[in-house]
Amino acid sequence: MFSKIRESNRLLIEADLTPVQGNRFQPTGFADLGAATYQVADGTAMLLVESAQSVANRLEAVIIGHDSEIIPELNGLSYIQVQMEGASETKTNSLIEAHRINSPFIISDKTFQDAFKADADYAKGKPLNWQKIAATIFKYDVNSLLHGAFMANLEDGRVKLSRAISGFIEAEGVREVVSGGVKNNPIDPTGKLRAKEYDKDVYSNVPYTRTEYTAEKITAYFNMDLGLLRSYDLSDDAFQLLVGLGLLKVQRFLSGGLRLRTACDLKLMKKIMVKEPEGFEIPNDAELLKMIQNKIIATKSMFADPPVTKIQTAVVIKGSDEEQDGA
């Protein structure tokens, strides 16, 4: 299935998007900055619609199902499940944690940390064996190989794997659309009438401005670093599993995950385009899913047994008596 990418170092994908209704859309915003607008060399006005960080989160989300567990079609893939004990009885896992396998709820577990270090041949003052590290991450949390892992919470923080798949959405030929509105208080527009137990200034009529954009073109870009995945020296089945999983995420994100915000609902205009390598076509969803399921079986021995590693992590509320007693 992937014969045409065996010698390629990059898999570059583009997809043209358009608002599902009208012409306006709302881009991502940044604290103290707002929308990220810029110009390219010829003066064309550009806009960052969705950042690499946000696209990574959205790609990860397409394989997460009920109760934040992996979707049934991908059962058998490795990840880590955490049962918190103490101040909270919440469950979490490496699929939803912001730092994946480096989550403090995961890597702080002494038994797991010792097992990880032993498998990865990791020790302070010892050169890193990236192939063993990659194999260990594949064993416990395969998605961390695709989306990166900066394991700052492991010993001296030397283990850092960059994203093997990244993406962003940008628009060109943009123009501002400035509008506004008002939040009305139907009882007392002055805001003087307040709930006795809530005295914040949120009561009166509040006018506001709103800035949206139109664009000549909106494009989603994706880059899969095949050279990086190949450098981990995993088996060919593992390499194909990672590539297939990455492509499935891109395809499902573009086909169903493009309501980025209330005022930013986009759709795919035409077929997804592969810019590099030339002549490669992305298999359809059913073909990719079947291939991935076959590769999960083929790489079963490379995953933890069982593939979902379950750990229990004691948690406390910072500043509480329980924390002080633990210290």
C-alpha positions as CSV (number, residue, x, y, z in Angstrom):
1,M,0.0,0.0,0.0
2,F,2.8,2.4,0.8
3,S,5.4,1.3,-1.8
4,K,5.6,4.8,-3.3
5,I,6.7,6.4,-0.1
6,R,9.5,4.0,0.9
7,E,12.2,6.3,-0.3
8,S,10.6,9.6,0.6
9,N,11.5,11.7,3.6
10,R,8.4,13.7,3.6
11,L,4.7,13.2,2.9
12,L,3.2,16.6,2.1
13,I,-0.6,17.0,2.0
14,E,-2.8,20.0,1.2
15,A,-6.6,20.5,1.3
16,D,-8.6,23.5,0.1
17,L,-11.3,24.5,2.6
18,T,-14.3,26.9,2.5
19,P,-16.9,28.1,5.0
20,V,-20.0,25.9,5.0
21,Q,-22.2,29.0,4.8
22,G,-21.4,32.5,3.7
23,N,-17.9,33.9,3.4
24,R,-16.9,34.9,6.9
25,F,-14.9,32.8,9.4
26,Q,-13.3,33.3,12.8
27,P,-9.6,32.4,13.1
28,T,-7.8,31.2,16.2
29,G,-6.8,33.9,18.6
30,F,-3.9,34.4,21.0
31,A,-3.8,36.1,24.3
32,D,-2.6,39.8,24.1
33,L,-2.3,39.3,20.3
34,G,-5.7,38.4,18.8
35,A,-5.6,37.0,15.3
36,A,-2.3,36.1,13.8
37,T,-2.1,38.2,10.6
38,Y,1.0,38.7,8.4
39,Q,2.2,39.4,4.9
40,V,4.2,37.3,2.5
41,A,6.9,38.8,0.3
42,D,4.6,40.0,-2.5
43,G,2.4,41.8,0.0
44,T,-0.5,39.3,0.1
45,A,-2.4,39.5,3.4
46,M,-2.3,36.2,5.3
47,L,-4.0,34.8,8.3
48,L,-3.3,31.8,10.6
49,V,-6.6,30.1,10.9
50,E,-5.5,27.1,13.1
51,S,-2.1,26.7,14.7
52,A,0.1,23.5,14.7
53,Q,-0.7,23.0,18.4
54,S,-4.4,23.1,17.9
55,V,-4.3,20.9,14.8
56,A,-2.3,18.3,16.7
57,N,-5.0,18.2,19.4
58,R,-7.7,17.8,16.8
59,L,-5.8,15.0,15.1
60,E,-5.5,13.2,18.4
61,A,-9.2,13.6,19.1
62,V,-10.4,11.7,16.1
63,I,-9.5,8.4,17.6
64,I,-10.9,9.1,21.0
65,G,-14.3,7.7,21.7
66,H,-16.7,7.0,24.6
67,D,-15.3,7.9,28.1
68,S,-12.1,9.2,26.5
69,E,-11.0,5.7,25.5
70,I,-9.7,4.7,22.1
71,I,-12.3,4.0,19.5
72,P,-13.2,0.3,19.3
73,E,-11.9,0.0,15.7
74,L,-8.4,0.6,17.0
75,N,-8.4,-1.6,20.0
76,G,-5.0,-3.2,20.4
77,L,-3.0,0.1,20.1
78,S,-0.9,0.9,23.1
79,Y,-1.7,3.7,25.5
80,I,-1.7,4.3,29.3
81,Q,-4.8,4.5,31.5
82,V,-4.6,6.2,34.9
83,Q,-6.9,5.7,37.9
84,M,-6.4,8.6,40.3
85,E,-6.8,7.9,44.0
86,G,-7.1,10.2,47.0
87,A,-8.3,13.7,46.4
88,S,-9.8,12.7,43.1
89,E,-11.2,9.4,41.7
90,T,-11.0,10.7,38.2
91,K,-9.7,8.6,35.3
92,T,-7.3,9.9,32.6
93,N,-5.1,8.5,30.0
94,S,-2.2,9.3,27.6
95,L,-4.6,9.9,24.7
96,I,-6.1,13.0,26.4
97,E,-3.3,14.2,28.6
98,A,-1.7,17.4,27.2
99,H,1.8,15.9,27.4
100,R,0.8,12.4,26.6
101,I,3.3,9.9,28.1
102,N,5.1,12.7,30.0
103,S,2.0,13.6,32.0
104,P,2.9,13.8,35.7
105,F,0.0,11.5,36.5
106,I,1.8,8.9,34.4
107,I,5.5,9.3,34.6
108,S,5.5,10.0,38.3
109,D,4.4,6.4,38.9
110,K,7.6,4.7,40.2
111,T,6.8,1.2,38.8
112,F,6.0,2.5,35.4
113,Q,9.0,4.9,35.3
114,D,11.4,2.1,36.3
115,A,9.9,-0.2,33.6
116,F,10.2,2.6,31.0
117,K,13.8,3.3,31.9
118,A,14.7,-0.4,31.8
119,D,13.1,-0.9,28.3
120,A,14.6,2.3,26.9
121,D,18.1,1.6,28.4
122,Y,17.9,5.0,30.0
123,A,20.1,6.3,32.8
124,K,21.6,9.6,33.9
125,G,24.9,10.3,32.3
126,K,24.5,7.5,29.7
127,P,24.1,8.3,26.0
128,L,20.6,8.0,24.7
129,N,19.7,5.1,22.5
130,W,17.0,6.6,20.3
131,Q,16.0,3.4,18.7
132,K,15.3,1.8,22.1
133,I,13.5,4.9,23.3
134,A,11.3,4.9,20.2
135,A,10.6,1.2,20.6
136,T,9.7,1.8,24.3
137,I,7.3,4.6,23.5
138,F,5.8,2.5,20.7
139,K,5.3,-0.2,23.4
140,Y,3.5,2.0,25.9
141,D,1.9,4.9,23.9
142,V,2.2,4.6,20.1
143,N,0.5,8.0,19.6
144,S,3.4,9.8,21.4
145,L,5.6,8.7,18.5
146,L,3.3,10.5,16.0
147,H,2.6,13.6,18.1
148,G,5.8,14.0,19.9
149,A,6.9,13.6,23.5
150,F,9.1,16.0,25.5
151,M,9.7,13.9,28.6
152,A,10.8,16.8,30.9
153,N,9.4,14.9,33.9
154,L,11.7,11.9,33.4
155,E,14.9,12.3,35.3
156,D,17.1,15.0,33.6
157,G,14.6,15.7,30.8
158,R,16.8,14.6,27.9
159,V,14.2,12.5,26.1
160,K,12.5,14.7,23.5
161,L,10.8,13.4,20.3
162,S,9.5,16.0,17.9
163,R,6.2,15.6,16.1
164,A,6.3,13.1,13.2
165,I,3.0,14.6,11.9
166,S,2.1,18.3,12.0
167,G,-0.4,20.5,10.4
168,F,-1.8,24.0,10.3
169,I,-4.5,26.0,8.4
170,E,-3.9,29.4,6.9
171,A,-5.8,31.8,4.7
172,E,-4.5,34.1,2.0
173,G,-5.9,37.3,0.5
174,V,-7.7,38.0,3.7
175,R,-9.9,41.0,4.6
176,E,-11.3,42.0,7.9
177,V,-15.1,41.9,8.6
178,V,-15.8,44.1,11.6
179,S,-19.2,43.8,13.3
180,G,-20.4,43.8,16.9
181,G,-23.2,43.1,19.3
182,V,-24.4,43.7,22.8
183,K,-25.0,41.5,25.8
184,N,-28.3,42.6,27.2
185,N,-29.6,42.6,30.7
186,P,-33.4,42.3,30.3
187,I,-34.1,43.2,34.0
188,D,-31.7,46.1,34.8
189,P,-29.5,47.6,32.0
190,T,-27.5,49.6,34.6
191,G,-26.2,46.5,36.3
192,K,-26.9,47.8,39.8
193,L,-29.3,44.9,40.6
194,R,-27.1,42.0,41.6
195,A,-27.3,38.6,43.2
196,K,-26.2,39.0,46.8
197,E,-23.5,36.3,46.6
198,Y,-22.1,37.4,43.2
199,D,-20.7,40.9,42.9
200,K,-18.6,40.8,39.7
201,D,-19.3,43.4,37.0
202,V,-21.1,41.1,34.6
203,Y,-24.6,42.5,35.0
204,S,-25.2,45.6,32.8
205,N,-25.6,45.8,29.0
206,V,-22.2,45.2,27.5
207,P,-21.5,46.2,23.8
208,Y,-18.6,44.5,22.0
209,T,-16.9,44.5,18.7
210,R,-16.2,41.3,16.7
211,T,-13.6,40.8,13.9
212,E,-14.0,38.0,11.4
213,Y,-12.4,37.5,8.1
214,T,-13.0,36.6,4.4
215,A,-10.3,35.0,2.3
216,E,-9.5,34.3,-1.3
217,K,-8.3,30.9,-0.3
218,I,-8.1,28.7,2.9
219,T,-5.7,25.8,2.9
220,A,-4.9,23.0,5.4
221,Y,-1.4,21.7,5.3
222,F,0.0,18.5,6.7
223,N,3.6,17.2,6.9
224,M,4.5,13.7,7.9
225,D,8.2,13.2,8.6
226,L,8.8,9.8,7.1
227,G,12.5,10.1,7.6
228,L,12.1,10.6,11.3
229,L,9.8,7.6,11.6
230,R,12.2,5.5,9.5
231,S,15.1,6.6,11.7
232,Y,13.6,4.9,14.7
233,D,14.4,1.6,13.1
234,L,11.2,-0.1,14.0
235,S,9.9,-3.0,12.0
236,D,8.3,-2.3,8.6
237,D,4.9,-3.3,10.0
238,A,5.4,-0.7,12.8
239,F,6.4,1.9,10.2
240,Q,3.3,1.2,8.1
241,L,1.1,1.3,11.2
242,L,2.4,4.7,12.1
243,V,2.0,6.1,8.6
244,G,-1.5,4.6,8.2
245,L,-2.6,5.9,11.6
246,G,-1.3,9.4,10.7
247,L,-3.2,9.4,7.4
248,L,-6.4,8.1,9.0
249,K,-6.3,11.0,11.5
250,V,-5.8,13.6,8.7
251,Q,-8.6,12.1,6.6
252,R,-11.1,11.9,9.5
253,F,-10.2,15.4,10.7
254,L,-10.8,16.8,7.2
255,S,-14.0,14.9,6.6
256,G,-15.7,15.5,9.9
257,G,-13.7,17.7,12.4
258,L,-13.7,21.2,10.8
259,R,-16.1,23.0,13.0
260,L,-13.2,24.7,14.7
261,R,-15.2,27.4,16.5
262,T,-18.8,28.7,16.6
263,A,-18.1,31.1,13.8
264,C,-15.5,28.9,12.0
265,D,-17.2,26.0,10.4
266,L,-15.3,24.8,7.3
267,K,-15.6,22.0,4.8
268,L,-13.4,20.2,2.3
269,M,-13.8,21.7,-1.2
270,K,-12.3,18.9,-3.2
271,K,-10.1,15.8,-3.0
272,I,-7.2,15.9,-0.6
273,M,-4.0,16.7,-2.6
274,V,-0.6,14.9,-2.0
275,K,2.1,17.3,-3.0
276,E,5.0,14.9,-2.2
277,P,5.9,12.2,-3.1
278,E,4.5,12.6,-6.6
279,G,2.0,9.9,-7.6
280,F,1.1,8.8,-4.1
281,E,-2.7,8.6,-3.4
282,I,-4.1,8.3,0.1
283,P,-6.2,5.1,0.5
284,N,-9.8,5.7,1.5
285,D,-11.0,5.4,5.1
286,A,-12.0,1.7,4.9
287,E,-8.7,0.7,3.3
288,L,-6.7,2.6,5.9
289,L,-8.6,1.2,8.8
290,K,-8.3,-2.4,7.5
291,M,-4.6,-2.0,7.0
292,I,-4.1,-0.5,10.5
293,Q,-6.0,-3.3,12.1
294,N,-3.8,-5.9,10.2
295,K,-0.7,-4.0,11.4
296,I,-1.9,-3.9,15.0
297,I,-2.1,-7.7,14.8
298,A,1.3,-7.9,13.1
299,T,3.0,-5.7,15.8
300,K,1.2,-7.2,18.8
301,S,4.5,-8.4,20.3
302,M,5.9,-4.9,20.2
303,F,3.1,-3.5,22.5
304,A,2.8,-3.9,26.2
305,D,0.8,-7.0,27.3
306,P,-2.0,-6.0,27.6
307,P,-1.6,-3.0,25.3
308,V,-3.5,-0.7,27.7
309,T,-1.1,-0.2,30.6
310,K,-3.1,0.6,33.8
311,I,-1.6,2.4,36.7
312,Q,-2.9,4.0,39.9
313,T,-1.7,7.5,40.9
314,A,-2.2,9.0,44.3
315,V,-3.3,12.6,44.0
316,V,-3.7,15.5,46.6
317,I,-5.0,19.0,46.5
318,K,-2.1,21.5,46.6
319,G,-1.9,23.3,49.9
320,S,-4.2,20.8,51.7
321,D,-3.5,19.1,55.0
322,E,-3.2,15.8,53.0
323,E,-0.4,17.3,50.9
324,Q,1.4,18.4,54.0
325,D,1.1,15.0,55.6
326,G,2.4,13.4,52.5
327,A,5.4,15.7,52.4
